Amino acid sequence: MVDRGTAVTQARRVFERRHREWAVATAVGEVVPGPVLDLPLHPPTEADALGDPDGAAAWAQQWRGTPGVVWERRRWASAGAQDLPVRLRLDEPLALTRLTGDGARWRLAVDRATALLAPAGGGSPAVAGDGARDAVRRALGAVVGLAEVDFERLRGVLAFLRENPESRLYVRQLPIRGVDTKWIGAHRGLVTALHQAFTGRSDLGLEAAPGLVRVRFLDPALSPAGLGDVTAPVAEWNGLRVRPRVMLVVENLETVVALPPMEGVAVVHGSGYAVDRLEQIEWIAAAPRSLYWGDLDSHGFAILHRLRSHLAVESVLMDRATLLANRDLWVPEPAPFRGELPLLTVEEAATLEMLRAEGDVRLEQERIEFSSAVAALGTAMAG
């Protein structure tokens, strides 16, 4: 025998699994084919009722007044005719939500799907394309979770992007009240998925904040207007005419600012996987020699590989000797890089293999004793 609590639990599972699909269909004026729930209740047999008459009566009583319950008359030799609930059949989503208590959530899902799909087709929800409908279905859980004010902001952003596909505005310039850089950052995945589904464009048409590059000129003779430590957008760096003998790319910012004067050398903060932007700075790309010093871990080698795919660069202090000389400073690497890195040298690849063989360890750049590191850099630059 299926009791009411068990039926409600099963109905809730069905609702969780199907309500987004149903809400989108309802939003575009389609009828959801029923039944949405058809559950046999397995009523008691005559033997069950004779064995526990009070239990059988209580079980049947719990279903009285429940919409969608199908009753049948059974004739028992010992008790005569009995009306028993035999199945729970609900033909449309609203009836299901009355059983589960999800009516408010259902109405909100339908309302928000309708609001999103109406502009997607340029008018009536019924003309929304399959791509838009599928995107709304996938996003509906997140959309229903938005506060009303954030949902209106979402609609405003989508409408603006649709009407201004190449605005090239910064997020700060968007004319939607309450939408700022943090808001877009928190909801960018949702905005991008829906915008692409509605317009076919993956690009939001917005201007990204310029990528900044920080350079220290370790040789005062290279310093523009006497400025030894400069951070500027990539495009502005191209207006500079300097010719360093060695371009040193360093991952750790504390190391960048601590390095001593070195003749003919400029050091740039690598900024992790953003190193490929350095290729866009002409005088960096044209340097006679480029060296890279990163963390001795899998991601350090992945960044080196990425930089080497854009610039001819040598590594320094990223070898087995450096790793073994600092064994006491190793720590576990929390999320190691597992991809292939074919641009590593034989020694670099062997060092990466040692890191992995030792249990995915890492030697952070800043842990290496500073004076010995500076000496190693000087030797590498003289080589």
C-alpha positions as CSV (number, residue, x, y, z in Angstrom):
1,M,0.0,0.0,0.0
2,V,1.3,3.4,-1.0
3,D,0.7,6.0,1.7
4,R,0.1,9.7,1.0
5,G,3.6,10.7,2.3
6,T,5.3,8.3,-0.1
7,A,3.2,9.6,-3.0
8,V,4.0,13.2,-2.2
9,T,7.7,12.3,-2.2
10,Q,7.5,10.7,-5.6
11,A,5.5,13.6,-6.9
12,R,8.2,16.0,-5.7
13,R,10.8,14.0,-7.5
14,V,8.8,14.2,-10.7
15,F,8.3,17.9,-10.2
16,E,12.1,18.5,-9.7
17,R,12.9,16.5,-12.8
18,R,10.3,17.9,-15.2
19,H,9.0,21.3,-14.0
20,R,11.5,23.3,-16.1
21,E,10.5,21.6,-19.3
22,W,6.8,22.0,-18.4
23,A,7.2,25.7,-17.5
24,V,8.8,26.4,-20.9
25,A,6.0,24.6,-22.7
26,T,3.4,26.4,-20.7
27,A,5.1,29.7,-21.4
28,V,4.8,29.3,-25.2
29,G,1.2,28.2,-25.0
30,E,1.6,24.5,-25.4
31,V,-0.5,22.0,-23.4
32,V,1.7,19.7,-21.3
33,P,0.6,16.1,-22.2
34,G,-0.8,14.2,-19.3
35,P,-0.8,12.4,-17.1
36,V,2.2,14.1,-15.3
37,L,1.9,11.5,-12.5
38,D,0.2,8.1,-12.7
39,L,0.9,6.2,-9.5
40,P,-0.6,2.8,-8.5
41,L,-1.6,2.9,-4.9
42,H,-1.8,-0.8,-4.3
43,P,-4.9,-0.9,-2.1
44,P,-5.3,-3.6,0.6
45,T,-6.6,-6.9,-0.4
46,E,-9.5,-8.5,1.5
47,A,-7.0,-10.6,3.4
48,D,-5.1,-7.4,4.4
49,A,-8.3,-5.7,5.6
50,L,-9.3,-8.8,7.6
51,G,-5.9,-8.9,9.2
52,D,-5.8,-5.2,10.1
53,P,-9.2,-3.6,9.6
54,D,-8.3,-0.4,11.4
55,G,-5.1,0.0,9.4
56,A,-6.9,-0.6,6.1
57,A,-9.6,1.9,7.0
58,A,-7.1,4.5,8.0
59,W,-5.1,4.0,4.9
60,A,-8.2,4.6,2.7
61,Q,-9.3,7.5,4.7
62,Q,-6.0,9.5,4.2
63,W,-6.8,9.6,0.5
64,R,-10.3,11.1,0.8
65,G,-10.5,14.6,-0.6
66,T,-7.2,14.3,-2.5
67,P,-7.7,15.5,-6.1
68,G,-6.6,13.0,-8.8
69,V,-7.3,9.8,-6.7
70,V,-9.1,7.2,-8.7
71,W,-11.5,5.1,-6.6
72,E,-12.9,1.6,-7.4
73,R,-15.6,-0.5,-5.8
74,R,-14.3,-3.9,-4.7
75,R,-16.7,-6.6,-3.5
76,W,-15.4,-8.8,-0.7
77,A,-17.1,-11.9,0.4
78,S,-16.6,-11.2,4.1
79,A,-17.2,-7.4,4.1
80,G,-19.3,-6.6,1.1
81,A,-18.7,-3.7,-1.3
82,Q,-15.7,-1.4,-0.5
83,D,-14.7,1.8,-2.2
84,L,-10.9,1.9,-2.4
85,P,-8.4,4.3,-3.9
86,V,-6.5,2.4,-6.6
87,R,-4.2,5.0,-8.2
88,L,-3.2,8.7,-8.1
89,R,-3.5,10.3,-11.6
90,L,-2.7,13.9,-12.1
91,D,-3.1,15.3,-15.6
92,E,-1.3,18.6,-15.5
93,P,1.5,20.3,-13.5
94,L,-0.7,22.6,-11.5
95,A,-2.5,19.6,-10.0
96,L,0.9,18.1,-9.1
97,T,2.0,21.3,-7.3
98,R,-1.2,21.3,-5.3
99,L,-0.1,17.9,-3.9
100,T,3.5,18.9,-3.4
101,G,3.0,22.4,-2.2
102,D,5.1,23.9,-5.0
103,G,2.4,26.1,-6.4
104,A,4.3,29.4,-5.8
105,R,7.5,28.0,-7.3
106,W,5.6,26.7,-10.3
107,R,3.9,30.0,-11.0
108,L,7.2,31.8,-10.7
109,A,8.9,29.4,-13.2
110,V,6.1,29.9,-15.7
111,D,6.1,33.7,-15.3
112,R,9.8,34.0,-15.7
113,A,10.0,31.6,-18.6
114,T,7.3,33.6,-20.3
115,A,9.0,36.9,-19.6
116,L,12.3,35.6,-21.0
117,L,10.9,33.9,-24.1
118,A,8.6,36.7,-25.2
119,P,11.4,39.1,-26.3
120,A,13.6,36.2,-27.5
121,G,11.3,35.7,-30.5
122,G,10.7,39.3,-31.0
123,G,7.1,39.2,-29.8
124,S,4.8,36.4,-28.8
125,P,6.3,33.6,-26.7
126,A,4.9,31.0,-29.1
127,V,7.4,31.9,-31.8
128,A,10.5,31.4,-29.6
129,G,13.0,29.1,-31.3
130,D,14.0,25.7,-30.0
131,G,17.5,27.0,-29.0
132,A,16.0,29.8,-26.9
133,R,13.5,27.4,-25.3
134,D,16.2,24.9,-24.5
135,A,18.4,27.6,-23.0
136,V,15.6,28.9,-20.8
137,R,14.9,25.4,-19.7
138,R,18.5,24.8,-18.7
139,A,18.8,28.2,-17.0
140,L,15.4,28.2,-15.3
141,G,16.6,26.8,-11.9
142,A,19.1,29.7,-11.6
143,V,16.5,32.2,-13.0
144,V,13.9,31.2,-10.4
145,G,16.5,31.5,-7.7
146,L,17.0,35.2,-8.5
147,A,15.5,37.9,-6.4
148,E,12.9,39.9,-8.3
149,V,15.2,42.9,-8.6
150,D,17.9,40.8,-10.0
151,F,15.5,39.1,-12.5
152,E,14.5,42.5,-13.8
153,R,18.2,43.5,-14.1
154,L,18.8,40.3,-16.1
155,R,15.9,41.2,-18.4
156,G,17.3,44.7,-18.8
157,V,20.8,43.5,-19.6
158,L,19.5,40.9,-22.2
159,A,17.3,43.5,-23.8
160,F,20.2,46.0,-24.1
161,L,22.6,43.5,-25.5
162,R,20.1,42.3,-28.1
163,E,19.4,45.9,-29.2
164,N,23.1,47.0,-29.0
165,P,25.1,44.0,-30.2
166,E,28.3,45.9,-30.7
167,S,28.1,48.7,-28.0
168,R,31.7,48.2,-26.9
169,L,30.7,49.8,-23.6
170,Y,32.5,48.9,-20.4
171,V,30.2,47.1,-17.9
172,R,30.3,50.3,-15.8
173,Q,28.6,52.1,-18.6
174,L,25.6,49.8,-19.0
175,P,22.4,52.0,-18.6
176,I,20.6,49.5,-16.3
177,R,20.0,50.5,-12.7
178,G,21.9,48.3,-10.3
179,V,24.0,46.5,-12.9
180,D,27.7,46.9,-12.2
181,T,30.9,45.0,-12.7
182,K,30.3,42.7,-9.7
183,W,26.7,42.0,-10.8
184,I,27.9,41.0,-14.3
185,G,30.7,38.9,-12.7
186,A,28.2,37.0,-10.6
187,H,25.7,36.4,-13.4
188,R,28.0,36.4,-16.5
189,G,27.4,32.7,-17.2
190,L,23.6,33.1,-17.1
191,V,23.7,36.3,-19.2
192,T,26.1,34.7,-21.8
193,A,24.1,31.5,-22.2
194,L,20.8,33.3,-22.7
195,H,22.2,36.0,-24.9
196,Q,23.8,33.4,-27.2
197,A,20.5,31.4,-27.4
198,F,18.4,34.5,-28.2
199,T,20.8,36.2,-30.7
200,G,23.2,33.6,-31.9
201,R,26.1,35.7,-30.6
202,S,28.6,34.3,-28.0
203,D,30.2,37.8,-27.7
204,L,28.3,40.2,-25.5
205,G,29.7,43.1,-27.5
206,L,31.1,44.7,-24.4
207,E,34.6,46.2,-23.9
208,A,36.8,44.2,-21.6
209,A,38.9,46.1,-19.1
210,P,42.4,46.5,-20.6
211,G,45.0,43.9,-19.7
212,L,47.6,45.6,-17.6
213,V,51.3,44.6,-17.6
214,R,53.7,45.6,-14.9
215,V,57.4,46.1,-15.8
216,R,60.4,47.0,-13.6
217,F,63.4,48.4,-15.4
218,L,66.4,47.0,-13.5
219,D,68.7,49.2,-15.6
220,P,68.0,52.9,-14.9
221,A,69.1,53.6,-18.5
222,L,66.1,51.8,-19.8
223,S,63.6,53.7,-17.6
224,P,61.1,55.9,-19.5
225,A,61.2,59.4,-18.1
226,G,63.0,58.0,-15.0
227,L,60.1,55.7,-14.1
228,G,61.5,52.4,-12.9
229,D,58.3,50.5,-12.1
230,V,55.4,51.0,-14.5
231,T,52.0,49.3,-14.9
232,A,50.1,50.1,-18.2
233,P,47.7,48.6,-20.7
234,V,49.3,46.4,-23.4
235,A,48.4,48.9,-26.2
236,E,50.2,51.8,-24.4
237,W,53.3,49.8,-23.9
238,N,53.7,49.6,-27.6
239,G,54.3,53.3,-27.8
240,L,57.5,52.9,-25.8
241,R,60.8,52.5,-27.5
242,V,63.2,50.6,-25.2
243,R,65.6,47.9,-26.1
244,P,66.5,45.7,-23.1
245,R,69.3,43.2,-23.5
246,V,67.4,40.6,-21.5
247,M,63.7,40.4,-20.8
248,L,63.0,38.5,-17.6
249,V,59.5,37.1,-16.9
250,V,58.9,36.4,-13.2
251,E,55.7,35.0,-11.7
252,N,56.0,36.1,-8.1
253,L,55.3,39.8,-7.7
254,E,57.4,40.1,-4.5
255,T,60.3,38.8,-6.4
256,V,59.7,41.3,-9.2
257,V,59.9,44.2,-6.8
258,A,62.8,42.8,-4.9
259,L,65.3,42.2,-7.7
260,P,68.4,44.4,-7.7
261,P,69.7,46.6,-10.5
262,M,70.9,44.6,-13.5
263,E,72.4,46.1,-16.6
264,G,70.3,45.9,-19.7
265,V,67.5,44.0,-18.0
266,A,63.8,44.6,-17.7
267,V,61.6,42.3,-15.6
268,V,57.9,41.8,-16.2
269,H,55.3,40.3,-13.9
270,G,54.0,37.2,-15.7
271,S,50.5,37.2,-14.2
272,G,50.0,33.5,-14.6
273,Y,48.2,32.2,-17.7
274,A,48.0,35.8,-18.9
275,V,51.6,35.6,-20.1
276,D,50.5,35.3,-23.7
277,R,49.6,39.0,-23.8
278,L,53.4,39.7,-23.7
279,E,53.6,38.7,-27.3
280,Q,51.5,41.8,-28.1
281,I,54.2,44.2,-26.8
282,E,56.6,44.7,-29.6
283,W,59.7,45.6,-27.7
284,I,59.3,42.6,-25.3
285,A,58.8,40.2,-28.2
286,A,61.9,41.7,-29.9
287,A,64.3,41.4,-26.9
288,P,67.4,39.4,-27.9
289,R,66.9,37.1,-24.9
290,S,63.9,36.2,-22.8
291,L,64.0,34.2,-19.6
292,Y,61.1,32.8,-17.6
293,W,61.2,32.0,-13.9
294,G,58.0,30.5,-12.4
295,D,57.0,28.3,-9.6
296,L,58.4,24.8,-9.7
297,D,55.1,23.0,-10.1
298,S,52.9,21.7,-12.9
299,H,51.2,25.0,-13.5
300,G,54.5,26.8,-13.6
301,F,55.5,24.5,-16.5
302,A,52.1,24.9,-18.1
303,I,52.5,28.7,-18.0
304,L,56.1,28.3,-19.4
305,H,54.7,26.2,-22.2
306,R,52.0,28.8,-23.0
307,L,54.5,31.6,-23.1
308,R,56.9,29.5,-25.3
309,S,54.1,29.0,-27.8
310,H,54.2,32.8,-28.3
311,L,57.8,33.8,-27.6
312,A,61.3,32.2,-27.7
313,V,62.0,31.9,-24.0
314,E,64.4,30.0,-21.8
315,S,63.6,28.8,-18.3
316,V,65.7,29.5,-15.2
317,L,65.7,27.8,-11.8
318,M,63.1,25.3,-13.1
319,D,65.3,22.2,-13.1
320,R,65.8,19.0,-11.0
321,A,68.9,20.5,-9.3
322,T,66.9,23.4,-7.9
323,L,64.1,21.1,-6.9
324,L,66.3,18.6,-5.0
325,A,68.3,21.4,-3.3
326,N,65.1,22.6,-1.7
327,R,63.4,19.4,-0.8
328,D,62.6,20.7,2.7
329,L,60.5,23.5,1.2
330,W,58.2,21.3,-0.9
331,V,54.5,21.4,-0.3
332,P,51.6,19.5,-2.0
333,E,50.1,21.1,-5.2
334,P,46.3,21.2,-4.6
335,A,45.1,20.9,-8.2
336,P,47.9,19.7,-10.5
337,F,47.8,20.4,-14.3
338,R,47.5,17.1,-16.2
339,G,47.7,18.2,-19.9
340,E,50.4,17.5,-22.4
341,L,53.3,20.0,-22.7
342,P,55.2,19.2,-25.8
343,L,57.2,22.5,-25.9
344,L,59.2,21.7,-22.7
345,T,62.8,20.9,-23.0
346,V,64.1,17.4,-22.0
347,E,65.3,18.8,-18.6
348,E,62.0,20.7,-18.0
349,A,60.0,17.6,-18.8
350,A,62.1,15.5,-16.5
351,T,61.6,18.0,-13.7
352,L,57.9,17.9,-14.2
353,E,57.9,14.1,-14.1
354,M,59.9,14.3,-10.8
355,L,57.3,16.6,-9.3
356,R,54.5,14.2,-10.2
357,A,56.5,11.1,-9.1
358,E,57.1,12.7,-5.7
359,G,53.3,13.0,-5.2
360,D,52.4,16.2,-7.0
361,V,54.7,18.5,-5.0
362,R,55.5,22.1,-5.7
363,L,58.4,24.4,-4.8
364,E,57.1,28.0,-4.8
365,Q,59.3,30.6,-6.3
366,E,59.4,32.8,-3.2
367,R,60.7,30.0,-1.0
368,I,64.0,29.8,-2.9
369,E,66.7,31.6,-1.0
370,F,66.9,35.1,-2.6
371,S,70.7,35.7,-2.9
372,S,71.3,32.3,-4.5
373,A,68.4,32.9,-6.8
374,V,69.8,36.3,-7.9
375,A,73.2,34.7,-8.5
376,A,71.6,32.0,-10.6
377,L,69.8,34.6,-12.6
378,G,73.0,36.5,-13.2
379,T,74.7,33.3,-14.4
380,A,71.8,32.5,-16.8
381,M,71.9,36.1,-18.2
382,A,75.6,35.9,-18.8
383,G,75.4,32.6,-20.6
